[in-house]
Every structure is written in structure tokens, then in C-alpha cells.
């Protein structure tokens, strides 16, 4: 099995706030991430596809096509947006990095077959900061 990854970048704002809780509880649980005026991140998104190389090209997936797919389906929809307000697939969801990466999976996984016969989505890693990231395997 070969694992091929593509990294993309986007900037977005969000706030972590559970509307069922009081302002005080939100601040206790989420700290400054519950800021009423939002806060932003420079996200790094790494999408990994696994499979056996195509005998004709040697590729598990064409990385140029993977980049175009990620940008069209994800980056163009979240870059320089407020995840809580501007992104339709985050409506009524807490805009945590964990929830965001699950939604990315739901979008990319079924579309991957349009660009590769030999690969399948293995993981999505989303860095919120250089030291904090979430990795999801579709489980």
C-alpha cells in the first residue's frame, strides 16, 4: 500500500460556543475561543490517499487533480470565511476542528473516485495551529 499526501492552506475565523450553555460555562470550557467577536487560524490541511499505483501512470492519485479537488470542494468554501456563519456544511454544528475535519471527509470521500481508480481516502489531518491538529480516518 502506498500513501500519497497533498497539503493545502486556508485562513478562517470561528468561535467555539455551545448555545445550550451560559456565557460563563462557554468561557469556562472554551476560554478565549468563545470570544464573541470570533478568532482566526491559518489552517493547514493534509489529505492522504492510499492505494496501489496505476500500472499506466505509476500514480495512486494524480496530485494535481487532488489539489484541484481539495481547493474546489473545501478551500474555496472555507478560505477567508467565518466557519460559524458563512459555511453551509457547518450550519448548526459546533465549529471545532474535530467537526470540521469530519465534514471535510464527508465531502471528499465520495468524490475521490472521480480522480483515481486505484486510491481511496486514508486520512485527513487538519492543523489549527502549528502545535494543535486533528487527524481523521473516516471511522
N, C-alpha and C positions, 0 to 999 in steps of 0.2 A: 504494500500500500504506500502510495506517495501522497504527501501533504503539501499543498501549494497555498500560499497566503498572499493576500493583497491588503495593503494599508491605505486608508483614506482618512481625511481630516475634515472636521466641520466645527463651527462655533455655534453655541446655542445657550439660551437662558432657560431657567426653570426655577421653581421653588418646590420644596417638599412641605406639603401641608395636607393634613387629613381634615376635611371639613366636618367630620363627625366629632372631632375633639375641640376642646377650648384652645384659645390662643396660647395660654400658658402651657398646656400639655404639648402642643405642637413645638413651642420654643424649647421645652424640656427635652423632647425626643430628637428633634431635628436641628436644634441650635440655630446658628446663623443661616442654615439652608432653608429655614422657614421665613426668611426675610420677606416682608410684604411687598417690597419693591424688586423681588427676584434677585438672581445672581447668575453668572455665566461661567462657562467652561470652554476650553479648547479641547474638544474630544478627538481621540484617535480611535479609529475603527479598523479592526483587523478581521478579515473574513478568510477562513481556511476551508478549502475544498479537498476532499480525499478521493483517491481512486487509482486506477491503473492507467498508465499513459496510452493514449490513442496510438495504434500502430502506424498510422499515416503521418501524424504530426509530432509524436513524442510528448504531446501535452496531455495533462489531466484536464486542464481547462486553459483556454487562451486568456492570459492575464489582462490583455487589453479589453477583451469582451467582458471579463469580470469587473474591471474598473468601470466601464460604461454602465453595466447593470447596477452596480452599487451606487454610482452617482445619480442615475436616473430614478431608481426606486427608493433610495434612502437619503443621500446627501442633499439632493435638490429640494427635498421636502422638509429637512430639519436645519439646514445651514442658515445661520443668522435669523433663527426663529425662536419664539418663546414656546417651549415644548408643552406647557400647560394650556396655551391659548391658540396657537397657530397650527398645530399638527393634528390632523384629523384622526390618525390612528392612536393618539394618546388621549382622546376625549374620554372623560370620566375615569381616567387611570391616574394613580399617583405617579408623578414623573420622576421616579427613581431610575438610576442606571440599570438596575435589575429588570424593571418592567420595560424599559426602552429596548434592551437587548433581546428580550423575548419577542417584542413586536417586530424588530428587525428580522429575526428568524422567520416569523410567520410570513413576512413579505418576500424574503429572498429564497427560502427553501423551495417553494413550488415553481419559481421562475428560473431556477438554475438549469433545469433540463433544456431550456431554450438556447443555452450556450455551450453545453457539454453533454456528450453521450456517455462519458466514462467517469465523471465525477459526481460526488454528492456533497452537500454541505456537511462539514465536520464540526466546525465551531465558529462562534463569533466572539471576539474579545473587544470590549469597549473600555478605553481608558477615559476616565473623567478628569483625572489629574495624572501627572507622571508617576505617582505612587499608589493611586487607587484605580482599580479596574475590576470589571466583571467579565467572566467567561461563561458562555452558554453552549451546551451541546445538544439542544433540542429535546431534552428529557423532561 
